[in-house]
Structures are given as structure tokens and as C-alpha cells.
Amino acid sequence: MIRASVREWETVPLATVGGRAGGDRLLRVAQEAQRKLRLGGADGERVLVNGVERLRAQQVVGVVAAPGVSLEILPKIDGLAYDEDGRRTRTNLVRMLARTLDLKMSPGALTALEAQSHDLLEIVIRLFVERLFAAAREGLPRRYVGQEADLATLRGRLDVRRQFTTLAVSPDRLACRYDELSVDTPLNQVMKATVARLTSLARSADNQRRLAELAFMLADVSSVPVRALAWDRIVLDRSNKRWHDLLALARLLLASHFQTTSSGAAPGFALLFEMNTLFEEFVGRTMRRALAPRGYTVSLQGPRRFALHDEAAGRWRFQTKPDIVVHRHGRPVLIVDTKWKRLKGQIDCPKRGVAQGDVYQMMAYAHVYDCERLMLLYPHHDGLGSPAPALLDHRIPSTSRRLSVATLSLGNLSAVERSLVALVEACDLAD
């Protein structure tokens, strides 16, 4: 297996991924992944761009794997010193995913991740394996499952139709229907399917060994094809609370696997995330967690109010959907839109590279939601020449409303909550 790694927006030589043949295989997988994962378009160029001698990674991060070759795409995060091998970037990316997916990670688990030298896929597999082991040690969840059997003595209730038709000539057998406490539940079937899928993907000897142990622990659970898994029959309650995070991770891993159709039966795997969406979700969920003790409430992707009312038709038109709305005492005090792009320095561009359309959109939000404070939030990078969070404040003419352009450093995730609280309180106290 040829393994290569590249940062988003950077290029990897085709020689590094097995030449033109390896590059073509990766591109076919990227195209199929983009179509199935709905990352936009059908040509694969939201993931990889095909060059003459190299492939260029776009704004999607994760892993694309094809027969004999695997390419890891890491985010471009400044502020991580001595990270030539990408180890700290991988750790930060996994921590961002954990927050986005509501996966609770202990300090010990984070320390173990930071010690890993494998690629992102192996780290995510390790994360799933460790969490499944921890949950399974306390016992697999069990449910009463309906059973049907022809027994010598009555158990449960009699299946009258079967008894007097199929078993009419066998009076020594009783057609029984009964419930039995079993580990063969839809939840455990999902876990077994995920273990089987990861076993075919893992290359780390340690991951392979631990997956084999998990397969043995799940031996009494039926093997169900991914397409036939009964997701709608999974019951989540207090009795299986420790399995809630695992289910979210299993859904992510199973949904990302596919057989490519454009290249026949060649298998492919893609574990991909749009950084713009990931950044938005990470900031929103972190902000919600950090601001709750301070009396704020945070709405993500809403509330969705309309910009115009069609009086002739009696219908509202042009629904708005701000990324993050911060409320206090029931009223919006700050609207935030996140942008995964690098701001320019003052010398390079007086507008810092802020798109005019984004400014217009924020002004519309201010009117629709009657909000005084607005913010465009970007990732911080070393080229800005000022420490994070950088905060530039602008007044909207003829109003008391203000639009801030701010940055957030992702190099030290432990400081993100403090930075977000400081940004929100700076805007709120300025009213």
C-alpha cells in the first residue's frame, strides 16, 4: 500500500501516489465519493484536481483510498509548531470531529491520539476500537428479541395457525412464539458490521489485532450487510447510554464506504469532511457549550426567518439561515457567520479579502433579525501578523449596528472556548 499525505490547497506529485495509474484510481474514488457523500458536483474536483504531474487537494479533508494507494488530506492550520509530520494537525482535526459529532473524549484518549504516527484513517479506527472495547467490557447491550421455534413443551404463546397446519401431523411438537433476551440486536449488528468493514481497511498491526478481538466478542451477533442494517429499530435509552457516541461514529464510518461504479468492482473508501462545514459546526457547538453558563443561548443554522413577504400571494420568500445566532434574555445579541478561508493582511488588501457578498448577507441578517452586532469569523493564520483573536470593527452607516471581522486560532484547541467567550462578550458589552 502506497501512502501519501498532503495539506488542503497544496499539491502531491503523482510519483508519490504510484504514478498516473495511482492518481487515476484516487480520482475515480474521489468522484464517486463526492457524488455519494453529496459534497457538490460530480467531477471530483471539490476533493482533488487532476494536474499534469501532480494532484491538488481542495477544501475537503480526510482520506481517499483506492487499491494499492491511500491519500490523506489534512487541514491547513497555523499555530502548530514543529508539525512537519502532521501529527498535531491530525490530533486537532480528530478533536474537532469529536466536538462536531458530540463524541466525549477523555484526556487519556487524547494523549493516546497525540502519540499516534499513523494517518487519519488509522487514528479514527483506533478511536472507534478503543471506545467499543471500553463499552463491551461492561457487557453487550441486550434486548428481548422475538423467537419462533417448534418445541416439545410450550414456551411463550402458541402459534395456532402453524400448529394446526404445518405441525398437524406432528402432535409431539408445539409451535411456540416467545421473547428471549439476546445480544443479537440491531445496535450490536451495526457494531459488528463496522468491525468487519474496518478490518478490511486497517493496516496497523495493532488495529488489526484489536479488531479481531472485537469480532470474537461479537461472535453471537448476526452478520448483516450494511445496506440491510435496521437503523430505524435501534433503541437508545439510559440502559445503553455509553453506546450513543459509538453509534454516531459507526454511522460515519459505514456511510463513508462504497464500491466504485465507474471502475467496475474496484473497492474504494472515502472519509471526507468539508472544512467550511466542519469549522462552522465546531465553532457553533463550542460556543454553545462555553456560553451556556454565562446566560447565553446559541442557535445553529437558525432560526430561519424570511427576508421578504409576497403580499399578492400571501407567502414568505427567501428564507435566511445564519450559521450561529447568540441570544440573551430571548433576543439576538450577535449573529456569526464562519468562513473557512485565509484573510489577507492589511498591506496586501485593505478589505482583508472579505467578500462583498458576505458583507451584504450580514447586513440582511441585521435587518431580518433586528440584531445590532454581527461577526464574520475566520481561522487565524500566522500571515496576519497579529495575535488571535484579531478583531476588526466596522460601523454600518446610518445605523448603530456594527460588523466585526474576527479570527480564531485552532492551533491550541484548549484555548478556543476562552477566545470565543472573549469575542462574544466584547461585542455584547459594546452595545
C-alpha angles and dihedrals in degrees: 000000000000111000126194136171132206137171120240113273090018130102135242120204114244089233088066093058098044100282128275093327093055091045092051091051091052091048092052091051090047091052093050092044091050091052096045097039091045096232090152133273127023105247097079094237093122084070107027134006117213113231133179095258104002146034121238121213118222133201094302121093132195135067132319115189131184131169107305097355138072129185123197117202114200128192120254102246120170124205096053105119120209095008101138092133092050094237096131092042090055091049092051091047092052090048090051090050091049091054092045093049093041091243111160111221124192121221088249092056091050091050090052091050092051089055093056119106095185127103125271095270093054090048092052090047089051090050092052093045094051093048093047091050091050092050096042093051088068090052135279114275113260133203136182105262124195113248134188122200142151105239138176092237131035116267120179110336133338121255095223097189094052092042095057097038115032095022097037090110093043106064090165091069128067123206102230133189116193144149120248129190104244143167089217093099131141090252094054090044089058090051092050091048090051092049090050092049094048091047088064091049106039117099099173111101090219093052091047092051095049093045089054089053091050091049088055091050089052095046093117092055119093118251106238124183113247093244090054098049112129099229091161092058095056111113117206117193141133093290092065100028094132089061097058095086091044091055091054091050092046091051090052094050096044094045090054097058123087146149111247114239098193093064101039116242097346109132122231138178131202127182100179137164130185105233093213090059094040092051091049094049093044094050093044096049093043090049092050091052095045098045100044094084089051096059098261128125122206126208121198121209092356173270085270108216125172126247099210140027119216099215095186092055095031090231135127116236138197105026115214124217115188116195097232132007119188115205132192122185089355098303129100112254099170137018116199129193116188122214123192097210135103116259116224125238123258092251093051097046130001089211090051090229094293108156116241091224090057091055091050090049092052091049088054090051090052091056098041095047097032090232124159099201128055132175138194107201123200134176112265120241135185093248092072090074094217131090120260134289092049109187124193116183126205131181120224105229119251091014139075090236122115134200118207126199108207139171132215124206115226094183092091109034093181088068096047095091092052091048093051092048090050092050094049095045092047089056096041095048090049091068 
